[in-house]
């Protein structure tokens, strides 16, 4: 029997970003910086699939807004939009109430329960978003995260024969290519990367065959917090595997509450609360209770595992 890779004592809170950790869209600082009407931009994005279909081209709806950002850069509307500038714009983001303090509060809660300390139980926080990684990296939330999955850009490509040339200092030019993408479906891939520990051991392939006992964070030890229909695949995975799912909403736009309520009515989420993580609020209480429940289940599972070890025969 192979040696166990992990103690499986991590509780992972996995967060969506827009209208989950922040009250609006993370792209808004870009529009403010360049004086672009967000309503116009998003209306154009809505029409891109049909625009390209009429030309015999296929464009994925999940990636349409990313390509439109690059089109705005190419047209000079988002002039000089670099990854570094995206990070600086991320600093303008205001999180939802109680964030980022809630992250530290969860770690303190785990550290205050003697049984959790004895078993080495800890809480980690991850963002899995269809938004922009550099914006998240520059936001006040980033220092409190254990990992980020989101869309990324590069500013130049390596080009043919790049191995035979000296590196050229071309960093700092505007973003030009989409280099990594997360869409509604690939959010599930991120969940399994956390599950298998790919984020802490990159040599592990997410598609590698791995026994449940060898995975770093069992799905039952995960909590997924999100607001929209795009999160349904992950909600479904965790609901089936024994994890926890919380749908959160913001007050504006009102449609946000409606879509989360629909998720609840359809049985796709286990709980529903406003995206307010201050002590005493519904989301705070639900998440803290869930963390404790998972923690005590870990404690009990480990107790049973030790109890199953047979004692040696005694003296007659």
Secondary structure, 3 states (H helix, E strand, C coil): CCCCCCCCCEEEEEECCECCCECCCCCHHHHHHHCCCHHHHHHHHHCHHHHHHCCCCCCCHHHHHHHHHHHHHHCCCCCCCCHHHHHHHHCCCCECCCCCHHHHHHHHHHHCCHHHHHHCCEEEEEEEEEEEHHHHHHCCCHHHCCEEEEEEEECCCCCCCHHHCCCCCCCCCCCCEEEECCCCCCHHHHHHHHHHCCCCCCCCCCCCCCCHHHCCCCHHHEEEEECCHHHHHHHHHHHHHCCEEEEEECCCCHHHHHHHHHHHHCCCCCEEEECCCCCCCHHHHHHHHHHHHHHHHHHHHHHHHHHCCCCCCCCC
